[in-house]
Each structure stands twice: as C-alpha cells, then as structure tokens.
C-alpha cells in the first residue's frame, strides 16, 4: 500500500464530534496499510471569526500580523486531531506549515508555494506515525515570516505535499459527495460526476465552482497527482479528478461537464479610453502592479466621431477599491474620462470538452438564458467554456435554466449537502 494525503475542510472538523469522526477515518486508512499524511483546515468558521476580530481591532491589519493571527485556526485543528488519533491507539505528530517544509514567496495573505521540503514529514512516516499538517500556511523563503496561501490554501497545501511525497492520491474531504454538475445548494437535481479531467475541472474551478480551487487543480495537473473529492460525512465514492479515468470509470467524457457560477466578482468599466496602441496595456499594467487578478475583458468598438472606446473587465470584489484607486492615479497618463464600478453582477459558465466538436452548444446556452429572461452583459469563451456576466439577482435562475436545458438534471434523489459551505 502506498502513501495517501487526506485533506479535511472546516465543516469536517467543525466540532469535537467531527474531529473524532475524522480521526477514525484516518486510523481506518492507516489500518488498511497506507502511510497517511493529513492536511487540516481551521474548525468551522474560525477563520472568518478571526478576520472579523482583526477588523474590529484595525481597519487595515498589517499583512504579517494578519497572517500570524489567521494561522492560529489550523494549529488548533491539527493539535486536537492528533490528540483524537492518539486516543484511538495510533501515534500522530502535528506540524505547522513551516515545520512541514512549505516554502512560499513573501506576499502576505495570498502567498504562493515555491518549494516543499518535507523532511520532517518523511521522518514521522518512517517512524510509523500519522503526520498532520496545518493547511493554508507556509514560511517565506527570504524573511522566514509566516505566510498564508489565501482562498483554497489548504487544498493547495495537500496537493503540494502529495507531489513532494510522491503520494498515490490526494483525497479532498468536504461536505458534499464529490464534484457535481452544478452547486447542489442552487440546483437540487445536480448529478455527481464520477470522473472529470484536470482540464474541465480547471475551467469549473476558475468559473466559481467552490468544491476545488483553481490553484489546487493546477498544481495537481502539473505534477499528475490524482485527486479524489469525497465527503467526510459518508463512505460513498466521490469524484476522481485526473488525466485519465480511474479503474472501471467511463472512458468517454460527457459533452458538458457542468455549470458553474460566481457572485464574488465586480465589474470596472474604463470610459472614454483613447483608441490607440498602448492604452489597454497601461490600464492593465496599473492593475497588475497592484497584484490584482483580472478575469473577463471586453472592449467596445470605438466611436468614429470621438476616437474613444470603453474597456470593461471583471475582478474579485475584494480587490475593487484597490483597483479603482490605482486607475485613478494613472488617469492623467492614460487619458480616460471616468470609471464605473458595479459589484452587483454574477458569472455563469458552461464547461465541457465535448463542446469543441458539438455544434449548437452556444446557441442552446444563449436560448436557455433568453427563455429564463436573463440579460447578458459580457461574454467570454474558450474551447471548452462559455461564460457570461448577468445581474447578480438572476444568477440562480440562470444556472437552473442552463442545467435543465443541457439535460444535466438527475432523475434520482436530490444531492445531499451535509453541512457548511462546501469548503
């Protein structure tokens, strides 16, 4: 039997009973003959509570100290889980991200992993112990400061350790039974997917699917680490995410893998941009220098009478104020007229590798939205994805309409959400 990395989200370890239930599952895996490395998130809503506390103390907490605060949640979880495992008669050792050898860059609150040196983890495994690692955190390579990895950081920690330790699989345990054709909180008849390719999962994750985050999937694809998304509340098989189907799974992938949505973005429109070379570059350089990620971009056709155009793009709501400030600073150099900000938008995406070879998918997608009375503001496409921006109030209805239009509704019982928010 080989090495297995298991990651448990906050809903799985939300209380003492949850921690004991997770400990039993880990011990059962050990009894099956596997070496086990566990990555754990903070309990329940601990991270959100720490963020709220920090904001009460300081409206703009310093990045270094903010990271020191937030990493406390995972340290609590890992220590309690180690205690629970020892009560079941097995040895467990807990490690912070830095002790586990997770080396990052120096960007606080959203650091990126640049290396993993799991010497202490390997020693613990060789001694017959279960290794428990605090997710979401690492240590900067230059200053040796504690850092956090941002949203989905525990998933990324788990995959990075799986790659460094040459694990057979990285199991991501959450509060749903796998990856579904849509968020089961929105679409009750969503189907569980048995297998999905890295390519399709990357598009779903980038489009708002919360069960796995984009960075985690990208890391797994780069190092070819199969991911098994499962529920810690049931013993059911989940969803395999890999290059090739596992075992007896179907070899041929569905035309459409699923429908994702995202209401965490905002839209900025730069109005009255001179239509000449270098203007768009200057706009996006200002945004990039502020370390803000951009999603969809649309440029209008310039007005012949004025030679001016409008450029719209979407970005995380949390970065909206910063982006506006940076663009205002560059207004004189760029020469645009004004900025418009809109945070009441939502994105709906249809994902599937099969749409490359199936004409009519785009037409059916837009017809479903039209029939649901949903107005489209922006459109973006790739070979395996169509995304549109609509009003935030229309998102849930749009997702359900598209899901039904493409025959993705399940004929069986409604999908089960065991608790939490899917993380």
Secondary structure, DSSP 8 states (H G I E B T S, - for coil): --EEEEEE-TTTTSSHHHHHHHHHHHHHHHHTT-EEEEEE--STTHHHHHHHHHHHH-TT--HHHHHHHHTHHHHHHHHHHHHHHHHTT--EEEE-TTTTTEEE-S-TTS--EEEE--HHHHHHHHTT-EEEEETTEEEETTT--EEE--TTHHHHHHHHHHHHTT-SEEEEEESBSS-BSS-TTT-TT--B-SEEEHHHHHHHHHTT-SSS-HHHHHHHHHHT--EEEEETT-----EEEESS--TTS-SS--S--EEEEE-SEEEEEEEEEE-STTHHHHHHHHHHHTT--EEEEEE----TTT-EEEEEEEEEGGGHHHHHHHHHHTHHHH---EEEEE--EEEEEEE-GGGGG-TTHHHHHHHHHHHTT----EEEEETTEEEEEEEGGGHHHHHHHHHHHTT---SSS---B-STT--
